[in-house]
Amino acid sequence: MLEGIESTVSDLLNVIHDNMFAKAKATYDSHIKEVTKWEDVVPALDAKNVVAIPWCDVEACEDDIKTRSAQA
């Protein structure tokens, strides 16, 4: 009756893990929003999204984003 239980439980835990990870990743991926206009940033964040915004690779741009987002 308990023969093979170790591998059965291990396999089941792997399936549970894979399913939970896939669901979490799908949820996360569905909440990544590409934003190209500043006026869309705060509404996207308020909607519990992660925003992907263009960045010019200059520290001054990062500072501007930090300043503007702190005011929102």
C-alpha positions in Angstrom: 0.0 0.0 0.0 2.8 2.4 0.8 5.1 1.0 -1.9 6.4 3.8 -4.1 4.9 6.6 -1.9 8.2 8.5 -1.8 8.4 8.9 -5.5 4.6 9.5 -5.8 4.7 12.3 -3.3 7.8 13.8 -4.8 6.2 13.7 -8.3 3.0 15.2 -7.0 4.9 18.0 -5.2 6.7 18.8 -8.5 3.4 19.0 -10.4 2.0 21.3 -7.7 5.1 23.5 -7.8 5.1 23.7 -11.6 1.3 24.6 -11.7 1.7 27.2 -9.0 4.7 28.8 -10.7 3.0 28.8 -14.1 -0.1 30.5 -12.6 2.0 33.1 -10.7 4.1 33.8 -13.8 1.0 34.2 -16.0 -0.5 36.6 -13.4 2.7 38.6 -13.2 3.2 38.7 -17.0 -0.3 40.0 -17.5 0.4 42.9 -15.2 3.5 44.2 -17.0 2.4 47.3 -19.0 4.6 49.1 -21.4 4.1 52.8 -21.0 5.4 55.5 -23.3 3.5 58.6 -22.0 4.0 60.0 -18.5 0.3 60.5 -18.0 -0.2 56.7 -18.3 2.3 55.8 -15.6 0.3 56.6 -12.4 -3.0 55.0 -13.7 -1.0 51.8 -14.6 0.6 51.7 -11.2 -2.8 52.4 -9.5 -4.2 49.4 -11.4 -1.5 47.2 -9.6 0.6 46.9 -12.7 4.4 46.9 -13.2 5.3 49.6 -15.7 8.1 49.2 -18.3 9.1 52.6 -19.5 11.8 53.8 -21.9 14.9 55.0 -20.3 17.6 57.1 -22.1 20.4 55.4 -20.1 21.4 58.7 -18.5 21.3 59.3 -14.7 19.4 62.6 -15.2 16.5 60.7 -16.8 16.3 58.4 -13.8 16.4 61.3 -11.4 13.6 63.0 -13.4 11.5 59.8 -13.2 12.1 59.6 -9.4 11.1 63.2 -8.9 8.0 63.1 -11.1 6.8 59.8 -9.6 7.2 61.0 -6.0 4.8 63.9 -6.8 2.1 61.6 -8.2 
